[in-house]
């Protein structure tokens, strides 16, 4: 899956636990009628992907949806979802490297050069 929007926030890389688990969060704001602020997590070696990005850039992020189950000390089961990024692309550079295609010619350009009379048609039944 992918999300596209402008970077609103890039957090610092944080390290957790004795194993050195690394996580870095990014918030992207979608550009649609009702913009959404989507939190995307980048983990472990993927945290470094964000080093060359800045707030305000238009990006496309490839994501995976993650879910997990947790049982609290009272025995209640809770569920948590997260959005995990694994690739990020600068869409501003992509637009500059791939200019729009030239406009399509008007329909008249596809019309036959001359009109055919009824005598020119084949009498095939199909």
Secondary structure, 3 states (H helix, E strand, C coil): CEEEEEEEEECCCEEECCCCEEEEEEEEECCCCCCCEEEEEEEHHHHHHHHHCCCCCEEEEEEEEEEEEEECCCCCEEEEEEEEEEEEEEHHHHHHHCCCCCCCCCHHHHCCCCCCCHHHCCCCCC
